Amino acid sequence: MFALFTDFGWQGPYVGQLKAALWARAPGVPVVDLLHDAPAMDPRAAGYLLEPFARPLPPETINVAVIDPGVGTERPGCALYADERWYVGPVNGLFEFVARRAGEWAAWELAPPPADAAPTFHGRDVFAPAAAALWQGDRSWLGQRLDDRPGAEWPDDVPRILYLDSYGNAMTGIRGSAVSDDAVIEAGDRRLGRATTFADNEPGVPFWYRNSSGLVEVAVNGGSAAGQLHLVPGSRVRLIRP
């Protein structure tokens, strides 16, 4: 199947056009919307989310990932094969944590965009065709091997809010495995202890927990952590006791 991870949002034609480009070349292959409100124009922040979100997907899933502020520039596209899954998108660090945490990986630069590719929509005109070709076993889009990794210097964890869901839960770039059960996390002006699930606290009480993707997340039982703690994407959190 194909899995889509973009910052396109749901409004406008972009998600539909991306899906149509895949369907035209690989009709009948399932297409899963993994995320379409990834951190906009921020490959680094999105990279911390892509790896844990894609990790549970079935082997041979082809992830088409498009957070691409450099679209149309000299930055190349790439296809990365890591732990039996493909990732197709721009070379800008978006796939750094996939490669870093993979048992095995290899990456190839994509062939130059076709002459009729829109310089502002490589997701539809470059990455989707390359992904469909890979699904069909056609590697003609793959060029030279890539060993350099933009983002290789980025830290393993980032103590910031990266994503707010519709409930106001605030996902960080900190792996849950990197902190202890008795860790105290400061978010907004509050110090928070850990809970396993929402109902472990009284309604209205904020806490942190390890979410279903393995990241540290800040929440409020029955409420909005974003609203109560005044959190926005990019807000800093701090480990008081890791």
C-alpha positions as CSV (number, residue, x, y, z in Angstrom):
1,M,0.0,0.0,0.0
2,F,0.9,3.7,-0.2
3,A,0.9,5.9,2.9
4,L,0.8,9.7,2.6
5,F,2.5,12.0,5.0
6,T,2.3,15.7,4.0
7,D,1.8,19.2,5.3
8,F,-0.8,19.9,2.6
9,G,-3.8,20.1,4.9
10,W,-7.2,18.9,3.9
11,Q,-8.4,22.1,2.2
12,G,-7.6,22.6,-1.4
13,P,-6.8,20.2,-4.2
14,Y,-3.4,18.9,-3.2
15,V,-4.2,15.7,-1.4
16,G,-6.7,14.7,-4.0
17,Q,-4.3,15.4,-6.8
18,L,-1.6,13.4,-5.1
19,K,-3.9,10.4,-4.7
20,A,-5.1,10.7,-8.3
21,A,-1.5,10.6,-9.5
22,L,-0.9,7.3,-7.6
23,W,-4.2,5.8,-8.6
24,A,-3.5,6.5,-12.3
25,R,-0.3,4.6,-12.2
26,A,-1.2,1.9,-9.6
27,P,-4.9,1.4,-9.8
28,G,-6.5,-0.5,-6.9
29,V,-3.5,-0.2,-4.6
30,P,-4.7,1.1,-1.2
31,V,-3.7,4.6,-0.2
32,V,-3.7,5.5,3.5
33,D,-3.7,9.1,4.8
34,L,-1.1,8.9,7.6
35,L,-0.9,12.6,8.2
36,H,-1.7,15.7,6.2
37,D,-1.2,18.4,8.8
38,A,2.5,17.7,9.6
39,P,4.5,20.7,10.8
40,A,4.2,23.0,7.8
41,M,7.4,23.7,5.8
42,D,9.5,22.1,8.7
43,P,11.2,18.9,7.6
44,R,13.1,18.6,10.9
45,A,10.0,18.8,13.1
46,A,8.1,16.5,10.7
47,G,11.0,14.0,10.7
48,Y,10.6,13.4,14.4
49,L,6.9,12.3,13.7
50,L,7.4,10.4,10.5
51,E,9.5,7.7,11.9
52,P,7.2,6.6,14.8
53,F,4.1,7.1,12.7
54,A,5.4,4.9,9.9
55,R,7.1,2.2,12.0
56,P,3.9,0.1,12.5
57,L,3.0,0.0,8.8
58,P,3.2,-3.3,7.0
59,P,6.4,-4.4,5.2
60,E,6.7,-3.1,1.6
61,T,4.5,0.0,2.4
62,I,5.6,2.9,0.2
63,N,5.5,6.1,2.1
64,V,5.2,9.2,0.0
65,A,6.3,12.0,2.3
66,V,6.1,15.6,1.2
67,I,7.3,18.4,3.5
68,D,9.2,20.3,0.9
69,P,9.9,24.1,1.3
70,G,12.7,23.7,-1.3
71,V,10.5,22.3,-4.0
72,G,11.7,23.3,-7.5
73,T,15.2,24.1,-6.3
74,E,18.4,22.1,-6.8
75,R,17.6,19.9,-3.8
76,P,17.2,16.3,-5.2
77,G,14.4,13.8,-4.5
78,C,15.2,10.4,-3.0
79,A,13.9,7.0,-2.4
80,L,15.0,5.4,0.9
81,Y,14.5,1.7,1.7
82,A,14.6,1.0,5.5
83,D,13.5,-2.0,7.4
84,E,11.4,-3.3,4.4
85,R,9.6,-0.1,3.8
86,W,10.1,2.6,1.1
87,Y,10.1,6.3,1.7
88,V,9.9,8.7,-1.3
89,G,10.3,12.4,-1.0
90,P,12.8,15.3,-0.9
91,V,16.3,15.2,0.4
92,N,16.1,17.7,3.2
93,G,16.3,15.7,6.4
94,L,12.7,14.5,6.5
95,F,13.9,10.9,6.5
96,E,16.8,11.3,8.9
97,F,15.2,9.5,11.9
98,V,13.9,6.7,9.7
99,A,17.5,6.0,8.6
100,R,19.0,6.6,12.0
101,R,16.7,4.2,13.8
102,A,16.6,1.5,11.0
103,G,18.4,-1.8,11.3
104,E,19.3,-1.5,7.6
105,W,18.8,1.2,5.1
106,A,19.9,2.4,1.7
107,A,19.0,5.6,-0.3
108,W,19.1,6.6,-3.9
109,E,18.8,10.0,-5.6
110,L,15.7,10.2,-7.9
111,A,16.1,10.8,-11.6
112,P,15.7,14.5,-12.6
113,P,12.1,15.7,-12.8
114,P,10.4,15.2,-16.1
115,A,10.2,18.2,-18.3
116,D,6.4,18.6,-17.7
117,A,6.7,18.4,-13.9
118,A,5.3,21.5,-12.2
119,P,8.2,23.1,-10.3
120,T,5.9,23.7,-7.3
121,F,4.3,20.3,-7.1
122,H,6.9,17.5,-7.0
123,G,4.7,15.5,-4.8
124,R,2.2,14.9,-7.6
125,D,4.6,15.0,-10.6
126,V,7.8,13.4,-9.2
127,F,7.3,11.5,-6.0
128,A,4.0,9.9,-6.8
129,P,5.2,8.5,-10.2
130,A,8.5,7.3,-8.6
131,A,6.5,5.6,-5.8
132,A,4.1,3.9,-8.3
133,A,7.1,2.7,-10.3
134,L,8.6,1.1,-7.2
135,W,5.3,-0.6,-6.4
136,Q,5.5,-2.2,-9.9
137,G,9.1,-3.3,-9.4
138,D,10.4,-0.6,-11.7
139,R,13.6,1.0,-10.4
140,S,14.1,3.3,-13.4
141,W,13.6,6.4,-11.2
142,L,16.5,5.5,-9.0
143,G,19.8,7.2,-9.7
144,Q,23.1,7.2,-7.7
145,R,23.3,6.0,-4.1
146,L,23.1,8.6,-1.4
147,D,25.2,8.3,1.7
148,D,25.1,11.9,3.0
149,R,22.2,12.6,5.3
150,P,20.9,16.1,5.8
151,G,20.0,16.3,9.5
152,A,22.6,13.8,10.7
153,E,23.6,16.4,13.3
154,W,20.1,16.8,14.7
155,P,19.6,15.5,18.3
156,D,17.7,12.2,18.9
157,D,15.0,14.1,20.8
158,V,13.7,17.6,20.7
159,P,12.0,19.1,23.8
160,R,9.3,21.0,21.9
161,I,5.6,20.6,21.1
162,L,5.5,19.4,17.5
163,Y,1.9,18.6,16.9
164,L,-1.5,19.4,18.5
165,D,-4.4,17.1,17.8
166,S,-8.1,18.0,17.7
167,Y,-8.5,17.3,21.4
168,G,-5.7,19.7,22.3
169,N,-3.3,17.0,23.2
170,A,0.3,18.1,22.6
171,M,2.8,15.7,21.1
172,T,6.5,16.3,21.7
173,G,9.7,15.2,19.9
174,I,10.8,13.3,23.0
175,R,10.8,9.5,22.8
176,G,9.0,7.9,25.7
177,S,11.8,5.4,26.0
178,A,14.2,8.2,26.7
179,V,12.6,9.2,30.0
180,S,11.8,7.3,33.2
181,D,8.4,6.7,34.7
182,D,9.0,9.1,37.5
183,A,10.1,11.9,35.1
184,V,8.6,15.4,35.7
185,I,8.0,17.5,32.7
186,E,7.4,21.3,32.7
187,A,5.0,22.5,30.1
188,G,3.6,26.0,30.1
189,D,3.8,27.0,33.7
190,R,3.0,23.6,35.2
191,R,5.1,20.7,36.3
192,L,3.6,17.4,35.2
193,G,3.9,13.8,36.4
194,R,3.2,10.8,34.3
195,A,0.0,8.8,33.9
196,T,-0.6,5.7,31.9
197,T,-3.9,6.9,30.5
198,F,-6.4,9.8,30.8
199,A,-8.6,8.3,33.6
200,D,-5.6,7.9,35.9
201,N,-6.2,11.6,36.8
202,E,-9.2,13.6,37.9
203,P,-10.9,15.6,35.2
204,G,-9.0,18.8,34.4
205,V,-5.7,17.6,35.6
206,P,-2.8,17.9,33.2
207,F,-0.2,15.1,32.9
208,W,2.3,13.5,30.5
209,Y,2.1,10.0,29.0
210,R,3.8,7.8,26.4
211,N,1.4,8.0,23.5
212,S,0.5,5.2,21.0
213,S,3.4,6.2,18.8
214,G,6.0,6.0,21.6
215,L,6.4,9.8,22.0
216,V,5.9,11.9,25.2
217,E,2.6,13.7,25.0
218,V,1.0,16.3,27.2
219,A,-2.7,16.0,27.9
220,V,-5.5,17.0,30.2
221,N,-8.2,14.5,31.3
222,G,-11.4,15.7,29.8
223,G,-9.8,19.0,28.5
224,S,-7.3,20.6,26.2
225,A,-3.7,20.8,27.2
226,A,-3.1,23.3,24.4
227,G,-5.8,25.6,25.9
228,Q,-5.1,25.1,29.6
229,L,-1.3,25.3,29.3
230,H,-1.1,27.8,26.5
231,L,0.8,25.4,24.2
232,V,1.4,25.9,20.5
233,P,3.6,24.1,18.0
234,G,7.1,25.1,18.9
235,S,6.5,25.6,22.6
236,R,9.3,24.3,24.7
237,V,9.0,21.7,27.4
238,R,11.6,20.9,30.0
239,L,12.6,17.7,31.7
240,I,12.9,18.6,35.4
241,R,13.7,15.0,36.4
242,P,14.4,12.7,33.5
